[in-house]
Protein backbone atom coordinates (compact mmCIF):
# COMPACT_ATOMS: atom_id res chain seq x y z
CA UNK A 1 0.00 0.00 0.00
CA UNK A 2 1.41 3.37 0.93
CA UNK A 3 3.08 5.14 3.75
CA UNK A 4 1.68 5.71 7.24
CA UNK A 5 0.58 9.24 8.10
CA UNK A 6 -0.94 11.03 11.03
CA UNK A 7 -3.20 14.04 10.56
CA UNK A 8 -4.12 16.50 13.27
CA UNK A 9 -7.30 18.25 12.19
CA UNK A 10 -8.97 21.18 13.90
CA UNK A 11 -12.68 21.75 13.39
CA UNK A 12 -14.56 24.93 14.38
CA UNK A 13 -16.26 24.85 17.77
CA UNK A 14 -19.28 26.58 16.22
CA UNK A 15 -20.44 23.18 14.87
CA UNK A 16 -23.00 21.19 16.84
CA UNK A 17 -22.41 17.46 17.45
CA UNK A 18 -24.28 16.37 14.30
CA UNK A 19 -22.36 18.80 12.05
CA UNK A 20 -19.08 17.77 13.65
CA UNK A 21 -19.77 14.05 13.07
CA UNK A 22 -20.71 14.76 9.45
CA UNK A 23 -17.54 16.82 8.87
CA UNK A 24 -15.37 14.14 10.47
CA UNK A 25 -17.06 11.46 8.33
CA UNK A 26 -16.33 13.50 5.19
CA UNK A 27 -12.70 13.90 6.30
CA UNK A 28 -12.33 10.12 6.61
CA UNK A 29 -14.22 9.60 3.35
CA UNK A 30 -11.69 11.82 1.51
CA UNK A 31 -8.89 9.57 2.71
CA UNK A 32 -10.70 6.48 1.43
CA UNK A 33 -11.71 8.22 -1.81
CA UNK A 34 -8.03 8.75 -2.64
CA UNK A 35 -7.24 5.07 -2.02
CA UNK A 36 -6.13 5.42 1.57
CA UNK A 37 -7.04 3.35 4.58
CA UNK A 38 -7.89 4.81 7.98
CA UNK A 39 -5.96 3.26 10.87
CA UNK A 40 -7.67 5.08 13.74
CA UNK A 41 -9.55 8.21 14.79
CA UNK A 42 -8.93 9.85 18.17
CA UNK A 43 -11.12 12.72 19.30
CA UNK A 44 -8.91 14.89 21.46
CA UNK A 45 -11.65 17.32 22.48
CA UNK A 46 -11.89 21.08 22.49
CA UNK A 47 -8.66 22.92 23.17
CA UNK A 48 -7.93 26.62 23.48
CA UNK A 49 -5.56 28.30 21.05
CA UNK A 50 -2.54 30.18 22.34
CA UNK A 51 -3.78 33.20 20.40
CA UNK A 52 -6.82 34.09 18.32
CA UNK A 53 -6.91 32.44 14.92
CA UNK A 54 -9.48 33.69 12.43
CA UNK A 55 -11.41 35.24 15.34
CA UNK A 56 -11.65 31.86 17.12
CA UNK A 57 -10.41 31.08 20.61
CA UNK A 58 -10.63 27.27 20.47
CA UNK A 59 -11.14 24.29 18.18
CA UNK A 60 -12.17 20.63 18.24
CA UNK A 61 -9.03 18.54 17.73
CA UNK A 62 -9.01 15.13 16.06
CA UNK A 63 -6.03 12.87 15.31
CA UNK A 64 -6.45 10.49 12.36
CA UNK A 65 -3.96 7.78 11.49
CA UNK A 66 -4.06 6.60 7.90
CA UNK A 67 -2.13 4.88 5.14
CA UNK A 68 -1.90 6.48 1.70
CA UNK A 69 0.38 6.65 -1.32
CA UNK A 70 2.82 9.53 -0.93
CA UNK A 71 1.85 11.14 -4.23
CA UNK A 72 -1.78 11.50 -3.11
CA UNK A 73 -1.14 13.42 0.12
CA UNK A 74 -0.95 16.77 -1.69
CA UNK A 75 -4.25 15.99 -3.43
CA UNK A 76 -5.74 15.23 -0.01
CA UNK A 77 -4.55 18.59 1.36
CA UNK A 78 -5.97 20.39 -1.69
CA UNK A 79 -9.36 18.69 -1.24
CA UNK A 80 -9.45 19.75 2.43
CA UNK A 81 -8.76 23.39 1.50
CA UNK A 82 -11.85 23.36 -0.72
CA UNK A 83 -14.03 22.28 2.19
CA UNK A 84 -14.98 24.91 4.73
CA UNK A 85 -15.57 22.54 7.62
CA UNK A 86 -11.89 21.90 8.47
CA UNK A 87 -10.34 24.85 10.28
CA UNK A 88 -6.74 23.63 9.96
CA UNK A 89 -4.91 20.36 9.32
CA UNK A 90 -1.34 19.18 9.78
CA UNK A 91 -0.19 15.93 8.16
CA UNK A 92 2.99 14.18 9.26
CA UNK A 93 4.61 10.93 8.26
CA UNK A 94 3.96 8.55 11.16
CA UNK A 95 6.86 6.95 12.94
CA UNK A 96 7.20 3.21 13.00
CA UNK A 97 6.33 1.59 16.32
CA UNK A 98 9.22 1.73 18.78
CA UNK A 99 9.27 -2.06 19.16
CA UNK A 100 9.85 -2.58 15.44
CA UNK A 101 12.74 -0.10 15.48
CA UNK A 102 14.30 -1.82 18.49
CA UNK A 103 14.24 -5.21 16.78
CA UNK A 104 15.96 -3.83 13.69
CA UNK A 105 18.77 -2.11 15.58
CA UNK A 106 20.25 -4.40 18.26
CA UNK A 107 21.98 -2.66 21.10
CA UNK A 108 25.69 -2.29 20.49
CA UNK A 109 28.30 -1.77 23.14
CA UNK A 110 31.68 -0.39 22.41
CA UNK A 111 34.55 -2.19 24.08
CA UNK A 112 37.44 -0.29 25.50
CA UNK A 113 40.90 -1.72 25.73
CA UNK A 114 40.71 -2.23 29.52
CA UNK A 115 38.00 -4.91 29.36
CA UNK A 116 35.18 -2.61 30.49
CA UNK A 117 32.34 -1.83 28.10
Secondary structure as GFF3:
##gff-version 3
##sequence-region A 1 117
A	DSSP	beta_strand	3	12	.	.	.	ID=ss1
A	DSSP	alpha_helix	17	33	.	.	.	ID=ss2
A	DSSP	beta_strand	37	53	.	.	.	ID=ss3
A	DSSP	beta_strand	56	68	.	.	.	ID=ss4
A	DSSP	three_ten_helix	70	72	.	.	.	ID=ss5
A	DSSP	alpha_helix	73	82	.	.	.	ID=ss6
A	DSSP	beta_strand	88	93	.	.	.	ID=ss7
A	DSSP	alpha_helix	98	104	.	.	.	ID=ss8
###
